Amino acid sequence: MLYIYPLFTSLVGILLIFSKLIVYGLILYINLSLCQDFDSDGKIMAIEKRFGQRIRELRLAKGLSQEELAFRAGIHWSYLSGIERGIRNPALKNITKIANALGVSLSELFSFGKRSYGLVTHKQQE
């Protein structure tokens, strides 16, 4: 009887640890999924893809072609095409050039859809 009690308490302890890991894992998964966009296949889109879609959205809203926006930003049109498709990862200097060519602020450029993905605006800070 004395040998069963330590075995029982260690099993209960192990079960408690596993249940906590499962709960923490679910919480982490839910929090990450709230900050992500999904493509048509239900896969999480990379930041490069979301950023490229945002540039394309703003470019089309301004009525600009890729060539015209690239010319205004001082970058090659094929580089801009790669950014819009999410296969290029532009440097901050090029991101700033694109924002200036589109006539938007950097915060507006990084405002993807309805959510700002953790970006704090001046109004939220007050």
Backbone as a ProteinNet text record, in pm:
[ID]
protein_1_A
[PRIMARY]
MLYIYPLFTSLVGILLIFSKLIVYGLILYINLSLCQDFDSDGKIMAIEKRFGQRIRELRLAKGLSQEELAFRAGIHWSYLSGIERGIRNPALKNITKIANALGVSLSELFSFGKRSYGLVTHKQQE
[TERTIARY]
81.5	0	86.5	198.7	286.2	349.7	366.3	429.3	332.1	203.9	103.4	87.5	93.5	73	176.2	306.6	402.9	383.3	347.3	322.8	200.9	96.2	-26.4	-0.3	72	98.7	188.6	281.9	367.4	289.1	195.7	110.8	19.8	-36.4	-121.3	-38	82	169.7	202.2	229.6	259.3	137.3	19.7	-103.5	-128.9	-103.4	-120.6	-24.7	97.9	196	152.8	110.9	66.8	-57.4	-150.4	-271.6	-237	-142.6	-100.4	-34	49.3	114.5	12.6	-89.3	-193.6	-269	-305.8	-379.3	-292.8	-167	-78.9	-56.7	-46.3	-31.4	-152.9	-271.1	-394	-404	-368	-371.5	-274.3	-154.5	-56.4	-105.8	-163.2	-214.8	-325.8	-416.3	-526.9	-473.7	-379.7	-324.1	-251	-175.6	-105.1	-201.6	-307	-400.8	-480.2	-497.9	-569.3	-487.7	-357.1	-269	-227.2	-287.8	-245.8	-358.1	-319.3	-412.8	-396.7	-502.9	-500	-528	-461.3	-485.8	-607.6	-636.5	-756.2	-751.4	-631.2	-618	-624.4	-640.6	-645.7	-509.6	-402.7	-267.7	-235.1	-152.5	-111.7	-21.3	-52.8	27.4	147.7	260.1	381.3	366.5	444.1	439.8	475	565.7	603.4	483.1	402.5	284.6	180.1	156.2	59.2	104.4	235.4	289	276.5	307.3	294.1	150.7	56.9	-84.1	-126.1	-71.4	-104.9	-51.6	68.4	123.2	38.3	3.1	-80.4	-215.6	-274	-403.1	-394.5	-290.7	-273.9	-241	-158.9	-122.4	-244.7	-328.3	-449	-547.9	-554.8	-644.5	-601.9	-471.1	-419.8	-424.1	-458.6	-466.1	-329.6	-231	-95.6	-63.3	14.8	67.9	192.9	239.3	363.4	479.7	481	589.9	591.4	471.9	463.4	504.6	456.6	494.6	644	697.2	840.1	922.4	879.3	948.5	947.3	829.9	818.2	901.6	914.2	990.6	1139.7	1177	1317.8	1369.8	1280.5	1320.5	1279.6	1331.7	1298.9	1160.9	1087.8	950.9	947.1	1050.4	1051.1	1073.6	1148.5	1168.2	1035.6	961.9	830.4	735.4	740.3	656.2	686.1	813.9	852.8	804.3	807.6	757	607	533.8	388.4	349	430.7	400.3	448.6	522.2	568.6	693.4	765.4	887.9	1013.2	997.8	1110.5	1085.6	1191.6	1185.5	1259.6	1186.5	1253.6	1318.6	1424.2	1493.2	1409	1437.8	1362.8	1371	1487.4	1500.6	1401.9	1387.7	1294.9	1150	1122	985.7	948.4	1042.7	1018.3	997.9	1077.1	1060.3	921.7	876.5	744.6	634.3	647	546	538.3	653.3	655.7	595.9	625.9	571.6	420	369.9	224.8	156.6	236.3	180	111.8	165.4	108.7	218.5	178.2	273.9	314.8	424.2	468.7	366.3	303.3	202.8	83	45	-65.7	-25.4	99.2	148.3	145.5	171.5	173.8	40	-62.4	-195.1	-266.1	-254.7	-310.6	-456.4	-546.1	-687.8	-748.1	-834.1	-906.6	-821.6	-719.9	-636.3	-501.5	-440.1	-309	-196.4	-225.4	-125.8	-25	-76.3	10.8	72.7	50.7	105.3	21.9	88.3	19.8	18.1	-99.6	-110.3	-101.8	-86.8	-77	-205.5	-320.6	-447.8	-459.7	-403.4	-410.1	-318	-212.9	-118	-174	-262.5	-314.3	-406.6
-119	0	126.3	121.4	236.5	267.3	167.7	188.2	244.5	227.3	277.6	429.6	483.2	626.4	711.9	685.9	766.6	753.3	633.4	613.2	692.3	690.8	764.7	914.9	969.3	1113.4	1155.2	1071.4	1107.7	1105.3	1011.4	1008.1	1129.3	1167.2	1287.1	1410	1418.5	1531.4	1538.4	1424.6	1419.6	1461.2	1414.6	1452.8	1602.8	1660.3	1804.8	1883.1	1837.4	1905.1	1897.4	1779.9	1765.8	1848	1854.3	1933.5	2081.5	2128.1	2268.4	2296.6	2205.5	2223.8	2230.9	2146.9	2148.6	2280.1	2327	2454	2569.3	2575.4	2683.3	2677.8	2558.8	2544.3	2594.6	2563.9	2613	2764.2	2820.3	2966.3	3031.2	2977.5	3031.5	3020	2905.7	2885.3	2984.8	3005.5	3099.2	3240.3	3281.5	3416.2	3437.1	3338	3351	3355.6	3277.3	3274.7	3403.6	3475.3	3602.5	3710.4	3693.6	3793.6	3757.4	3659	3613	3629.9	3642.2	3636.8	3501.8	3455.5	3325.6	3342.6	3262	3267.1	3181.6	3167.7	3094.8	2946.8	2892	2751	2730.9	2839.7	2829.7	2828.5	2852.2	2854.8	2996.3	3003.3	3134	3202	3329.4	3404.8	3466.5	3465.4	3526.8	3678	3744.6	3891.2	3951.9	3889.4	3941.8	3941.9	3837.1	3826.2	3931.9	3947.8	4047.7	4188.2	4214.3	4345.9	4374	4275.2	4291.2	4315.8	4247.3	4269.5	4410.7	4460.8	4596.8	4698.6	4679.1	4771.2	4766.5	4646.8	4633.5	4702.8	4685.2	4747.6	4900.2	4957.2	5103.3	5152	5076	5115	5119.2	5015.6	5011.6	5119.9	5150.4	5257.2	5393	5409.9	5535.2	5533.6	5419.8	5408.9	5403.9	5349	5343.5	5203.8	5197.6	5069.8	5038.2	4913.8	4878.6	4961.7	4981.9	5058.4	5202.3	5263.9	5402.9	5415	5324.6	5329.3	5304.3	5208	5178.8	5300.3	5368.5	5487.6	5596.1	5619.5	5722.5	5688.7	5558.9	5516.8	5503.5	5503.8	5490.6	5348.7	5252.3	5111.7	5047.1	4928.7	4860.6	4797.7	4794.3	4741.3	4593.4	4517.9	4374.9	4352.1	4442.6	4435.5	4462.7	4563.9	4594.6	4477.5	4414.8	4298.2	4186.4	4164.2	4062.1	4094.9	4222.4	4264.5	4238.2	4276.5	4258	4110.3	4024.1	3880.5	3812.8	3886.4	3832.2	3748.1	3759.4	3680.2	3763.1	3893.8	3982.7	4043.6	4065.1	4123.4	4257.3	4367.9	4495.8	4552.1	4629.2	4698.8	4820	4872.2	4986.9	5107.9	5127.2	5239.5	5226.1	5105.3	5084.1	5091.6	5046.6	5058.7	5205.9	5286.8	5430.7	5495.1	5454.4	5506.6	5473.3	5350.9	5308.1	5386.4	5403.9	5480.4	5623.6	5685.4	5822.4	5829.2	5730.7	5729.2	5709.6	5637.1	5616.9	5733.3	5817.5	5930.8	5889.2	5786.3	5739.6	5735.2	5734.7	5722.2	5576.2	5554.6	5417.5	5340	5406.1	5336.3	5296.4	5380.2	5344.5	5230.7	5230.3	5123	4988.7	4989.8	4866	4833.2	4907.2	4879.3	4782.6	4653.7	4549.8	4527.2	4563.2	4533.4	4603.1	4530.4	4587.7	4595.5	4510	4507	4569.1	4628.4	4689.2	4598.8	4476.5	4376.3	4427	4486.9	4526.4	4663.5	4731.8	4865.3	4962.1	5049.1	5144.9	5279.2	5336	5467.7	5574.4	5698.7	5809.5	5823	5797.5	5807.8	5701.9	5581.8	5475	5504	5581.4	5609.2	5710.4	5798	5903.7	5851.6
0	0	0	68.3	75.1	-60.2	-143.1	-273.5	-375.8	-356.8	-450.6	-438.7	-320.6	-299.7	-374.4	-363.5	-440.6	-591.3	-634.8	-776.8	-822.2	-741.9	-773.5	-779.2	-681.5	-678.5	-794.6	-833.4	-946.1	-1077.2	-1091.7	-1211.6	-1217.8	-1104.1	-1100	-1136.1	-1084.8	-1117	-1265.3	-1323.2	-1466.4	-1548.3	-1508.1	-1578.8	-1567.4	-1451.8	-1434.9	-1524.6	-1533	-1618.9	-1765.3	-1811.3	-1950.3	-1978.4	-1884.5	-1907.1	-1915.8	-1832.8	-1842.2	-1976.6	-2023.7	-2153.3	-2265.8	-2259.1	-2361.7	-2358.5	-2241.1	-2229.6	-2278.9	-2236.3	-2281.7	-2432.6	-2485.2	-2629.3	-2704.8	-2655.5	-2719.4	-2711.2	-2597.4	-2582.3	-2680.4	-2691.7	-2785.2	-2928.8	-2965.2	-3100.3	-3131.7	-3038.8	-3060.9	-3076.9	-2991.6	-3001.5	-3133.6	-3178.4	-3305.7	-3422.8	-3417	-3528.5	-3538.3	-3428.8	-3433.7	-3503.2	-3507.6	-3567.4	-3709	-3768.5	-3899.4	-4001.4	-4124.5	-4235.8	-4302.1	-4364.4	-4428.7	-4577	-4659.3	-4802.2	-4836.2	-4963.2	-5007.1	-4971.5	-4949.4	-4911.2	-4760.4	-4684.5	-4540	-4474.2	-4551.3	-4495.8	-4447.6	-4343.5	-4292.1	-4393.8	-4422.7	-4518.6	-4447.7	-4513.8	-4461.6	-4466.4	-4382.2	-4376.4	-4512	-4586	-4717.3	-4811.6	-4803.9	-4890.3	-4850.7	-4721.1	-4675.2	-4711	-4694.8	-4727.5	-4876.8	-4958.7	-5103.3	-5145.2	-5083.6	-5115	-5076.5	-4964.8	-4922.4	-5022.7	-5072.2	-5172.3	-5298.8	-5343.7	-5462.4	-5442.9	-5325.8	-5294.3	-5302.5	-5242.5	-5245.5	-5385.8	-5458.2	-5595.9	-5685.3	-5675.1	-5758	-5717.6	-5589.1	-5542.3	-5597.8	-5619.4	-5677.9	-5829.7	-5888.4	-6033.7	-6100.7	-6032	-6086.8	-6136.6	-6243.5	-6289.1	-6206.8	-6215.8	-6147.4	-6200.6	-6330.3	-6391.1	-6340.1	-6330.2	-6284.2	-6138.5	-6054.2	-5912.7	-5896.3	-5969.9	-5961.3	-6004.9	-6111.4	-6158.6	-6051.3	-5991.1	-5887.3	-5763.5	-5733.9	-5616.1	-5644.7	-5772	-5807.9	-5793.9	-5817.5	-5814.2	-5946.1	-5973.3	-6097.6	-6086.7	-6197.7	-6195	-6159.9	-6198.5	-6167.4	-6017	-5954.2	-5809.2	-5737.9	-5783.5	-5726.3	-5746.8	-5862.3	-5888.7	-5789.6	-5761.4	-5663.9	-5523.9	-5488.7	-5357.4	-5349.3	-5452.1	-5452.1	-5447.5	-5506.1	-5504.8	-5377.5	-5293.8	-5167.2	-5176.6	-5287.9	-5302.3	-5277.9	-5263.6	-5231	-5093.9	-5020.2	-4887.3	-4892	-4913.2	-4935.9	-4809.9	-4831.2	-4722.5	-4679.9	-4561.9	-4510.7	-4603.1	-4666	-4759.5	-4875.1	-4927.8	-5039	-4993.6	-4872.5	-4818.6	-4805.9	-4758.5	-4746.1	-4882.4	-4981.1	-5117.4	-5171.9	-5148.7	-5198	-5128.9	-4996.4	-4922.2	-4974.5	-4996.4	-5049	-5188.9	-5272.6	-5409.1	-5408	-5310.2	-5298.1	-5226.4	-5162.5	-5089.3	-4959.6	-4894.5	-4767.9	-4662.6	-4536.7	-4427.8	-4413.4	-4342.7	-4319.5	-4237	-4140.7	-4059.9	-4144.4	-4241	-4330	-4423.1	-4464.4	-4551.5	-4479.7	-4348.5	-4270.7	-4205.1	-4237.4	-4183	-4276.1	-4246.5	-4331.9	-4297.1	-4386.7	-4367.9	-4248.9	-4176.4	-4064.2	-3938.5	-3928.8	-3809.2	-3839.9	-3738.2	-3759.3	-3713.4	-3666.8	-3631.7	-3530.2	-3422.4	-3313.5	-3327.7	-3437.7	-3452.1	-3369.6	-3295.8	-3210.4	-3281.1	-3295.7	-3357.9	-3250.5	-3291.6	-3196.4	-3116.4	-3176	-3105.6	-2996.8	-3019.1	-2920.4	-2802.3	-2823.4	-2715.3	-2616.1	-2658.2	-2570.6	-2465.6
[MASK]
++++++++++++++++++++++++++++++++++++++++++++++++++++++++++++++++++++++++++++++++++++++++++++++++++++++++++++++++++++++++++++++

